[in-house]
Amino acid sequence: MGKLLKAKQIYLSVCAFIGWFSVISQFYLNIVNSTIPVAEITIRFFSYFTILTNILVALSFTIILLRPKSRLGEFFSQPRVSTAVTAYITFVWIAYNILLRHLWNPMGLQLIVDELLHSFIPILTILYWLIFVPKSELQWKSILPWMIYPLIYLLYVLTRGALSGFYPYPFIDVNDLGYSKVFLNDAGLIIAFLLLSLLFVAIGKLMRKAFR
């Protein structure tokens, strides 16, 4: 048991470091590669689901590592919360590689950071979930609260987009697609995330049965 705990701490340390390095590096790249004001860069930076979710992952790993007995530590350590975070970052991985990867060709540091945020960190998070997160508490009803975060995110970006004209992703760009198409895309994304969440719970239940 002691060896497993030590391995978990080492794994959390690596994941937290990579997570914060990736997010901070992306913010730096946004600043040096843009001519718009820093305040607007910052607002746009925090308008990306990728960035917000990677921050959530890095924050959860950091708190579980450094403050496991705190209120937040106990919150993020709950299997249903860890599974939700894993589902969010997995959705980032899948959505980026299906919908966005072909739209640009990053180079140098941007390429490294891009792969870390969209592929490497999701894979690390999935492995953490598979190895270290107990599956006994996962229930189908756990999924409904998981929908709150993506729904609030969509509400935020659509509201701010209506006020500023900036939409972080082309498939929710009302300027180009119009509201009817964007709402249809949003519905598709929500259904896709719901199916992904169901898959995680199903895998958890299968693993629980397999290791009884």
C-alpha positions as CSV (number, residue, x, y, z in Angstrom):
1,M,0.0,0.0,0.0
2,G,2.9,2.3,0.8
3,K,4.5,1.7,-2.6
4,L,1.2,2.5,-4.4
5,L,0.8,5.8,-2.4
6,K,4.4,6.7,-3.3
7,A,3.8,5.9,-7.0
8,K,0.6,8.0,-6.9
9,Q,2.4,11.0,-5.4
10,I,5.2,10.8,-8.0
11,Y,2.6,10.5,-10.8
12,L,0.6,13.4,-9.4
13,S,3.8,15.5,-9.2
14,V,4.7,14.9,-12.8
15,C,1.2,15.5,-14.1
16,A,0.8,18.7,-12.1
17,F,4.1,20.1,-13.3
18,I,3.3,19.3,-17.0
19,G,-0.1,20.7,-16.6
20,W,0.9,24.1,-15.2
21,F,3.9,24.3,-17.6
22,S,1.6,23.8,-20.5
23,V,-1.0,26.3,-19.4
24,I,1.5,29.0,-18.5
25,S,3.5,28.4,-21.7
26,Q,0.3,28.8,-23.8
27,F,-0.5,32.1,-22.1
28,Y,3.0,33.3,-22.8
29,L,2.7,32.3,-26.5
30,N,-0.6,34.1,-26.7
31,I,0.9,37.3,-25.4
32,V,4.0,37.3,-27.6
33,N,2.2,36.3,-30.8
34,S,-0.7,38.8,-30.5
35,T,-1.1,42.5,-31.1
36,I,-4.3,42.9,-29.2
37,P,-4.3,44.4,-25.6
38,V,-3.2,42.0,-22.8
39,A,-6.5,42.4,-21.0
40,E,-8.4,41.1,-24.1
41,I,-5.8,38.3,-24.6
42,T,-6.4,37.2,-21.0
43,I,-10.2,37.2,-21.4
44,R,-9.9,35.2,-24.6
45,F,-7.4,32.8,-23.1
46,F,-9.8,31.9,-20.4
47,S,-12.6,31.5,-23.0
48,Y,-11.2,28.2,-24.4
49,F,-12.6,25.0,-23.0
50,T,-9.2,23.4,-23.5
51,I,-7.5,26.0,-21.2
52,L,-10.1,25.9,-18.5
53,T,-10.2,22.1,-18.5
54,N,-6.4,21.8,-18.4
55,I,-6.4,24.2,-15.5
56,L,-9.0,22.1,-13.8
57,V,-6.8,19.0,-14.3
58,A,-3.6,20.7,-13.0
59,L,-5.5,22.2,-10.1
60,S,-7.0,18.9,-9.1
61,F,-3.7,17.0,-9.3
62,T,-1.9,19.8,-7.3
63,I,-4.5,19.8,-4.5
64,I,-4.7,16.0,-4.2
65,L,-0.9,16.0,-4.0
66,L,-0.3,18.8,-1.6
67,R,-3.6,19.1,0.4
68,P,-5.2,15.6,0.2
69,K,-7.0,16.0,3.6
70,S,-8.3,19.5,2.9
71,R,-11.9,20.1,1.9
72,L,-10.8,20.6,-1.7
73,G,-8.5,17.7,-1.5
74,E,-11.3,15.4,-0.4
75,F,-13.6,16.9,-3.0
76,F,-11.2,16.2,-6.0
77,S,-10.4,12.8,-4.6
78,Q,-14.0,11.6,-4.8
79,P,-14.2,9.0,-7.6
80,R,-17.2,10.7,-9.2
81,V,-15.3,14.0,-9.3
82,S,-12.1,12.5,-10.6
83,T,-14.1,10.7,-13.3
84,A,-15.9,13.9,-14.3
85,V,-12.5,15.7,-14.7
86,T,-11.2,12.8,-16.7
87,A,-14.2,12.9,-18.9
88,Y,-13.8,16.6,-19.5
89,I,-10.2,16.4,-20.6
90,T,-10.9,13.3,-22.7
91,F,-13.5,15.3,-24.5
92,V,-10.9,17.9,-25.2
93,W,-8.6,15.3,-26.7
94,I,-11.3,13.8,-28.9
95,A,-12.9,17.0,-30.0
96,Y,-9.6,18.6,-30.9
97,N,-8.3,15.7,-32.9
98,I,-11.6,15.3,-34.8
99,L,-12.7,18.9,-35.3
100,L,-9.7,21.2,-34.9
101,R,-6.3,19.6,-35.6
102,H,-6.6,20.0,-39.3
103,L,-7.2,23.8,-39.1
104,W,-3.7,24.8,-38.3
105,N,0.0,23.7,-38.3
106,P,1.8,24.8,-35.1
107,M,5.6,24.8,-35.0
108,G,8.3,24.9,-32.4
109,L,7.3,25.5,-28.8
110,Q,3.7,26.0,-29.9
111,L,3.6,22.5,-31.3
112,I,5.0,21.1,-28.1
113,V,2.5,23.0,-25.9
114,D,-0.3,22.1,-28.3
115,E,0.4,18.4,-28.0
116,L,0.7,18.6,-24.3
117,L,-2.6,20.3,-23.8
118,H,-4.6,18.3,-26.3
119,S,-3.1,14.8,-26.2
120,F,-0.4,14.2,-23.6
121,I,-2.2,15.5,-20.6
122,P,-5.5,13.8,-21.5
123,I,-3.7,10.5,-21.8
124,L,-1.9,11.0,-18.5
125,T,-5.2,11.8,-16.8
126,I,-6.9,8.7,-18.3
127,L,-4.0,6.6,-17.0
128,Y,-4.3,8.2,-13.6
129,W,-8.1,7.4,-13.6
130,L,-7.5,3.8,-14.7
131,I,-4.7,3.1,-12.1
132,F,-5.5,5.2,-9.0
133,V,-9.2,6.1,-8.9
134,P,-11.5,3.7,-7.1
135,K,-14.5,2.7,-9.3
136,S,-16.9,1.4,-6.6
137,E,-18.8,4.6,-6.1
138,L,-19.5,5.3,-9.8
139,Q,-23.2,5.4,-10.6
140,W,-25.2,6.3,-13.7
141,K,-26.9,9.1,-11.8
142,S,-23.5,10.7,-11.2
143,I,-23.5,11.8,-14.8
144,L,-26.1,14.5,-14.6
145,P,-24.1,16.9,-12.4
146,W,-21.2,16.5,-14.8
147,M,-23.2,18.3,-17.5
148,I,-23.2,21.6,-15.5
149,Y,-19.7,22.6,-16.4
150,P,-20.0,22.3,-20.2
151,L,-23.4,23.9,-20.2
152,I,-22.2,26.9,-18.2
153,Y,-19.2,27.1,-20.5
154,L,-21.4,27.2,-23.7
155,L,-23.7,29.8,-22.1
156,Y,-20.7,32.0,-21.2
157,V,-18.9,31.9,-24.6
158,L,-22.2,32.5,-26.5
159,T,-23.1,35.4,-24.2
160,R,-19.6,37.0,-24.5
161,G,-19.5,36.3,-28.2
162,A,-22.8,38.2,-28.6
163,L,-21.2,41.2,-26.8
164,S,-17.7,41.1,-28.2
165,G,-17.9,39.2,-31.5
166,F,-15.3,36.7,-30.4
167,Y,-16.0,33.0,-30.4
168,P,-13.1,30.7,-29.4
169,Y,-14.1,27.8,-31.8
170,P,-15.4,27.8,-35.4
171,F,-18.2,25.4,-34.7
172,I,-19.8,27.8,-32.2
173,D,-19.1,31.0,-34.2
174,V,-22.4,32.7,-34.6
175,N,-21.0,35.3,-36.9
176,D,-20.3,32.6,-39.6
177,L,-22.9,30.0,-38.8
178,G,-25.8,31.7,-37.3
179,Y,-27.6,30.7,-34.1
180,S,-29.6,27.8,-35.5
181,K,-26.5,26.0,-36.7
182,V,-24.5,26.8,-33.6
183,F,-27.4,25.5,-31.3
184,L,-27.4,22.4,-33.4
185,N,-23.7,22.0,-33.0
186,D,-24.0,22.6,-29.3
187,A,-26.6,19.9,-28.9
188,G,-24.3,17.5,-30.8
189,L,-21.4,18.3,-28.4
190,I,-23.6,17.9,-25.3
191,I,-24.9,14.5,-26.6
192,A,-21.3,13.4,-27.4
193,F,-20.1,14.4,-23.9
194,L,-23.1,12.5,-22.4
195,L,-22.2,9.4,-24.3
196,L,-18.5,9.7,-23.3
197,S,-19.6,10.1,-19.6
198,L,-21.7,7.0,-19.9
199,L,-18.7,5.1,-21.3
200,F,-16.6,6.1,-18.4
201,V,-19.2,4.8,-15.9
202,A,-19.6,1.6,-17.9
203,I,-15.8,1.0,-17.9
204,G,-15.7,1.7,-14.2
205,K,-18.4,-0.8,-13.5
206,L,-16.7,-3.4,-15.7
207,M,-13.4,-2.9,-13.9
208,R,-15.1,-3.1,-10.6
209,K,-16.6,-6.5,-11.5
210,A,-13.3,-7.7,-13.0
211,F,-11.3,-7.1,-9.9
212,R,-13.7,-8.4,-7.3
